[in-house]
Amino acid sequence: MRYWSMGTEWIETTVGDFCPFHYGKGLPERNRIPGPYPVFGSNGQVGSHYQPFVNEPGIIIGRKGTVGAVHFSKLPFCPIDTTFYVVSADYRDLRFTYYLLKSLGLDRMNADSAVPGLNREAAHKRKILVPPLSTQRAIAHILGTLDDKIELNRRMNETLEAVAQALFKSWFVDFDPVVVNAIKAGTPLPEKFAKRAAHYRENPDALGLPEHILRLFPNRFQESELGPIPKGWEVVRFNKIAYAKQGKYLSKRKISDRVTGEYVYPVWGGNGIRGYTNEKLYEEQVVALTCRGSNCGRVDTTKSPAWISNIAFACLPRYGSVNFLYIYFKHISFKSCITGSAQPQITFANLRNKLMEHPIAPNIIELFSRLVEPLFREIVLRNQEKNTIDILRNTLLPKLISAELRVPDVEKILEDVL
């Protein structure tokens, strides 16, 4: 097969000849010892292990469960027994092979078999076009550059959100400004804040808040059903802080698994974005709270017009911004609202009366909302850029893999975009 690295012509072959699938190996969760090597199931990384089963980077394909899903590991890894995997060879570029497999629609081959799962023999028979190794590397570089840009935006968004999360924890969970004010005023502090008080006595400027903001916080605590809370703050139930409305069912026929020029609106389900559609249920940003299935209580926020499915509540705030409500919910456990063992669910009746774990003060909520707004505005801009690059990559992928577009032509297009 080394002749694939020679010449300038594309050749027709099969998946089995070009990149044969190997079976994954059983590694139950109870036998995993956390370590540096990712463990992959059919739906992506599912854990880690102290030693790899495959001692090099590779491609993971869903065999059972999330059938036909294709994942890439830059590290040595452990593919479990619900997967196939592919490793490198001298006649093919591994990253190109990853994109090739993603373009084949292996997830749709589940329906071709009487036995649920991806049949290796059937997958191996798929005919494909393969370019010379130099062209494989060029295609992989183009698509990899777009993926790297998407990943950079994702990491930056995580960092921006972490800043907002840290500020919320300081104000609404640890009550740092109140502790600092109590120290200055000489008012007694509850024992649970002794450690933080000692920190701020040793480092009086550590909080770093300007005086005009500190003055908005009280300088003492009061007792409540949650324990000590800032004086004048209120313990509330869900219905006092948010509105909630259940989403609507959307047929699978109206959902694309990837963003395209037409299917641009994310569909939020029980585990985040489950696909994209050409319809929107909410124009404005909302908080999506999963209310059905194993992910009951999961919290997400839409960053663009979107569809909320019927297994989630769309929530809006009674105080402050949607971004405040999203951060607030991320610090709340909704386990007490969940009923049903076979089919876990959160009913609106249970949700509306839930006692929220963190007290509120409307003026501090408004201030927090204003301060984090620039962070979330940047997140929205980066998310819009990500969607644009997603569309570009998804458009280029099949055209490059099928030789419909030539590498030099695509490189000229990208010069104007990146």
Summary of the structure (lengths in Angstrom):
residues: 418
radius of gyration: 25.9
end to end distance: 35.9
largest distance: 81.9
contacts: 1312
relative contact order: 0.10
helix: 42%
strand: 21%
